[in-house]
Amino acid sequence: MKEMNQNEVGEFINQLNHSLKLEFLELRNIILTHFPKLNEHIKWNAPSYQINNEDCLTFNFSNKKEVRLILHRGALPKMQPQEKLIKIDFVLLKWASNDRAIVTFSSKEDVNNHQENLISTITKWLNAID
């Protein structure tokens, strides 16, 4: 799949038809503001963020009633860690495997009430995979 440049990210966002688009834009702003070293591009039909040329955060819009942010370690499988990659108590975070977690937002209140937890979670995630 061809990766899109920054202008194409804007075009993708302009064309996004999702019931929680405003909430997604707020989440995106949180990521871009607090994690300026991340490179934003489009991968897997959604905005994705890289560190050291490896994808680590990717939005998912498959459910029209929620926005998911997938925390992962890139496209290629890696050896599975014995334990979850980070230890954090975040009610919106669910583990798919020890190195893949999903944060699900279903409302504006989720975004507003859990912003600090999201920032803390992403910070720990980036430190764990770096």
N, C-alpha and C positions, 0 to 999 in steps of 0.2 A: 504494500500500500504506500502510495506517495505521500510524504509528509507535507503539510502546508506551511507557508511562511506566516509571519505575523499579520500581514494584510488579510490573508485567507482565514485566520482565526477570527478577525473582525467580521468577515463575510459570513462565516459559519454562525457566529452569534446573532447576526442580523436575521438570518434565516431560521434560527431555532424557534420552533413552535412547541412550547412546553408550559404547562399550567404553573410551574414554579420558576419561570425564567427570571423574575426579579430576585428571588431568593438565590438562584444560581449566580446571578451577577454580583450579589453581595458576597457570596462565598468566594467567587473568583477574585474580587477586590481584596478580600482578606488574604488570600494566598499571594497575590501580586505585591501587596503592601508589606506583608511581614516576611516574605521569603523572596527577596529580589534576585537571589542567585539562581533561582529556578528558571529554566527556559520553557516557555509556553509554546505549544504547537498542537496540531490536530493529529490524533492517532486513535484508532479504533472508533472512529466517527464521533469524537468528543475532544474537548480540550484536555490535554495531558501535559504533565510537567516533568522535566528532566533535571537531574543533577549529574554532572560528569557524563553527559550524553546517554544516560540511562533513565528510562521512564520510571517514576516512583509514585506519582499521584495521577489518577485519571478519573474524570467525571463519567457518569453513566446516567443516561436519560431514558432507559428502556421502560420504566414505569412512569406514566404521566402524572402520578400522584405523589411522587417523591423524586429527590435528586440524591444520587449516591456519589460519594467520593471514595474511590478504591485506592487503598494504600498497598503498594506492591513493590517488587524488586525487578521490574523489567519484563520484557516479553519472553525471554528464554528461561526455561526451568532451571532452578538452582537447587543445590543440596538443601533439604529441609532442615531448619534449626530444630534442636531438641525441645525448645520452649518457644513460646510466643516471643516475637522479636522485641516487643516493648511491654513494659508493665505499666498499665494506666487504667484508672477507673473512669470510664466515659460511657454513659448509658446509651449513647447513639452508636457506639462502636461494636461491631460484631466480627468475629474471626471466621474466615473461610478456611484458613490453614495457619500454621505458625508464622508464615511470612506473607500473609495476605489478609487484610482487614477491610471492612466496609463501614463507612460512616453514612448514615441515612438521615436525610432532612425531609420532613413532611410538611413544614409550615414556616412562616416568617418567625414565629415564636421559637422554633427550634434553632434557627440561625441566630436570633438575638440572644437567646438564653444560653447557648453553648459555644459562643465565639471563643471565649478564653480556653475552654476545653479543646476546641479544634486546634487552636494555635499551639497549645502545649503538646497535643498528640502529634501534630505534624513535625514540630521541633524534635521530639523524641524519635520519631520515625526517621527523619533525615540523619540524625546522629547515629542511629543504629545501622543504617545502610551505607553510610559514608566510609 
